[in-house]
Each structure stands twice: as C-alpha cells, then as structure tokens.
C-alpha cells in the first residue's frame, strides 16, 4: 500500500483524502499553514492520519508520495521543497504555477 501525505487542509482536503483511500492509498500525514486547526481536525477524523506542524516536519515522516492542496501562489515553492528534501512523486491539485515559464 502506498503511504500518502497531504500538504494543505482547506475545504477540499477531506474529499482528496477520502478519494485517496478509495484509490487504495493510505493517508498517513497532513499539515496546513500556521499549525492549522483544519489539519489537526482531519487528523483526528481519519484513522492513521498524523498531524504535523509544518512541511519540514511532515517530510521527515515515512511517505511514498505527497499531495499538494494549495493555491498556485505557494504550490511551486512547496513542490520544490518536496523534491529537494524527499524526491518522491507529487500530486498537485491546482496548477503548480500561474505562469507556464515557472
């Protein structure tokens, strides 16, 4: 089974987590911005989903892939962080950047 972590805990996060379960993934990690209350609440709702206070802490956990659920203003920076620190497959919900040259 593939362990997936989620970066972002906005209104669509629950749907993505449930879809990942339906597709056979095991959601194991989540973080949002600024000690997100939403991320913490989702971690208490979904068995096995651990809440992390930030991206760096989340990336230290045992993951096979990451799902980025953030807006295009920050998703490219987070994507680069994931690739630099973990180099695992990344699923991105929105366009990774606002400009195609990025």
C-alpha positions as CSV (number, residue, x, y, z in Angstrom):
1,X,0.0,0.0,0.0
2,X,1.2,3.5,-0.9
3,X,1.5,6.0,2.0
4,X,0.5,9.5,1.1
5,X,0.9,12.8,2.9
6,X,-1.2,15.9,2.3
7,X,0.1,19.5,2.4
8,X,-2.9,21.8,2.7
9,X,-6.1,21.4,4.7
10,X,-8.6,23.7,3.0
11,X,-12.2,22.9,2.2
12,X,-11.3,20.3,-0.5
13,X,-8.8,18.4,1.6
14,X,-11.3,15.9,3.1
15,X,-12.5,15.0,-0.4
16,X,-9.0,14.4,-1.6
17,X,-8.2,12.3,1.5
18,X,-11.3,10.1,1.0
19,X,-10.6,9.8,-2.7
20,X,-7.0,8.6,-1.9
21,X,-8.5,6.0,0.4
22,X,-10.9,4.8,-2.3
23,X,-8.0,4.6,-4.7
24,X,-6.0,2.3,-2.3
25,X,-3.6,4.9,-0.8
26,X,-3.0,5.0,3.0
27,X,-3.2,8.7,4.2
28,X,-0.6,9.0,6.9
29,X,0.4,12.6,7.2
30,X,-1.1,16.1,6.9
31,X,-0.1,19.7,7.6
32,X,-1.6,23.1,6.9
33,X,-0.3,26.6,7.4
34,X,0.4,28.0,10.9
35,X,-0.5,25.0,13.0
36,X,-3.7,24.6,11.0
37,X,-6.8,23.7,13.1
38,X,-8.3,22.1,10.0
39,X,-5.3,19.8,9.5
40,X,-5.5,18.8,13.2
41,X,-9.2,18.1,13.0
42,X,-8.8,16.0,9.9
43,X,-6.1,14.0,11.6
44,X,-8.5,13.2,14.4
45,X,-11.2,12.2,11.9
46,X,-9.2,10.0,9.6
47,X,-7.6,6.9,11.3
48,X,-3.8,6.8,10.9
49,X,-3.5,10.4,9.6
50,X,-0.9,12.2,11.7
51,X,-0.9,16.0,12.0
52,X,2.4,17.8,11.5
53,X,3.0,21.4,12.4
54,X,4.8,22.3,9.1
55,X,6.0,20.9,5.8
56,X,9.6,20.2,7.0
57,X,8.3,18.0,9.9
58,X,5.9,16.2,7.6
59,X,8.7,15.4,5.1
60,X,10.6,13.6,7.8
61,X,7.9,11.0,8.0
62,X,7.7,7.8,6.1
63,X,5.9,8.6,2.9
64,X,5.7,7.3,-0.7
65,X,4.1,10.3,-2.2
66,X,2.7,13.8,-1.4
67,X,-0.5,15.5,-2.5
68,X,-0.2,19.3,-2.5
69,X,-3.6,21.0,-1.9
70,X,-2.5,24.7,-2.0
71,X,-3.1,27.6,-4.3
72,X,-0.8,28.4,-7.2
73,X,0.9,31.2,-5.3
74,X,2.7,28.8,-3.0
75,X,2.4,25.4,-4.6
76,X,5.6,25.7,-6.8
77,X,7.7,26.6,-3.7
78,X,6.3,23.7,-1.8
79,X,6.8,21.3,-4.8
80,X,10.4,22.3,-5.0
81,X,10.8,21.8,-1.2
82,X,9.3,18.3,-1.5
83,X,11.6,17.3,-4.4
84,X,14.7,18.7,-2.7
85,X,14.1,17.1,0.6
86,X,12.3,13.9,-0.3
87,X,12.3,13.3,-4.1
88,X,9.1,11.3,-4.1
89,X,6.1,11.6,-6.5
90,X,3.9,14.6,-6.1
91,X,0.2,15.0,-6.9
92,X,-0.8,18.7,-7.3
93,X,-4.5,19.6,-7.1
94,X,-4.2,23.0,-8.8
95,X,-1.8,24.3,-11.5
96,X,1.6,24.3,-9.9
97,X,2.3,27.9,-11.0
98,X,0.5,30.9,-12.5
99,X,3.0,31.3,-15.4
100,X,4.0,28.4,-17.7
101,X,7.6,29.6,-17.7
102,X,7.9,28.9,-14.0
